[in-house]
Amino acid sequence: MLKLSLAPAAAAAAACLLAAGAAQAQTETPAADNITATHEEDGRYYTADDIPTFHIADDGTVDWLTYSGYRRYHSECHVCHGPDGEGSSYAPALKDSVMQIDYYDFVNVVTNGREHVDSSNTNVMPSFGDNANVMCYLDDIYVYLKARGSGELPRGRPEKHDPKPDSVRAAEKSCLGL
């Protein structure tokens, strides 16, 4: 069996995100609005707390990360969690789950996995920390699910999207070790 080894840049990025989340949890309370974009940097949108978020223009054009998140979600996540983050008989609706946890919890669960066992259920989310196709696009998947969970992005492939920013292209190449 071939095991994909996560590029050092992706592993370092995940470790930084988790460490930043732990520091934030100890020092401040996240803002109540974890959806609204307050600023943009090189085609990436952020909340007031510097949490990645989505941007949808009045004409329905989505930012690149939201579009990429749609593609990555449907390549890696929808087999268990259903199309468009809607859930399945096998796993919960991530579009709802992501609205109830913070960004750092999302990163932690995807990176490390989670197991919930009680007398009538066994639910296991495997770790994707070694999967570059997830870890290098974790923000993309997160913002896509936030857009779906907020109700601002309808089901299906976004019809229009912004072009891929050069900074995103460079980060992708670095993370994938290209």
Long-range contacts (C-beta under 8 A, 24 or more apart in sequence): 3-130, 4-130, 4-131, 4-132, 4-133, 5-130, 6-129, 6-130, 6-131, 6-132, 6-135, 7-132, 7-136, 7-174, 7-175, 7-176, 7-177, 8-177, 9-174, 9-175, 9-177, 10-132, 10-135, 10-136, 10-175, 10-176, 11-129, 11-135, 13-135, 13-175, 14-107, 14-111, 14-129, 14-135, 14-138, 17-104, 17-107, 17-138, 18-104, 18-107, 18-108, 18-111, 20-104, 21-102, 21-103, 21-104, 21-105, 21-107, 21-108, 22-104, 24-49, 24-104, 25-104, 30-102, 34-102, 34-103, 34-146, 35-146, 35-150, 42-165, 42-166, 42-167, 42-168, 43-162, 43-164, 43-165, 43-167, 43-168, 44-139, 44-165, 44-167, 44-168, 45-143, 51-102, 51-103, 52-103, 52-139, 52-142, 52-143, 53-143, 53-146, 54-143, 54-144, 54-146, 54-147, 54-150, 54-152, 54-153, 56-147, 56-152, 56-153, 59-160, 60-158, 60-159, 60-160, 61-160, 61-161, 61-162, 62-147, 62-153, 62-158, 62-160, 62-161, 62-162, 63-143, 63-161, 63-162, 64-161, 64-162, 64-163, 64-164, 64-165, 64-168, 65-139, 65-140, 65-143, 65-144, 65-168, 66-140, 66-143, 66-144, 66-147, 66-153, 66-158, 66-161, 67-144, 67-158, 67-161, 67-162, 68-137, 68-140, 68-144, 68-164, 68-168, 69-137, 69-139, 69-140, 69-141, 69-142, 69-143, 69-144, 69-145, 69-147, 70-144, 70-157, 70-158, 72-133, 72-134, 72-137, 72-140, 72-141, 72-144, 73-141, 73-144, 73-145, 75-133, 76-128, 76-131, 76-133, 76-134, 76-141, 77-134, 77-141, 83-155, 84-148, 84-155, 84-156, 85-144, 85-145, 85-148, 85-149, 86-155, 91-123, 91-125, 94-145, 95-145, 95-148, 95-149, 96-149, 98-142, 98-145, 98-146, 98-149, 99-146, 99-149, 99-150, 103-142, 106-142, 107-138, 107-142, 110-134, 110-135, 110-138, 110-141, 111-135, 111-138, 132-175, 132-176, 132-177, 135-175, 136-172, 136-175, 136-176, 137-172
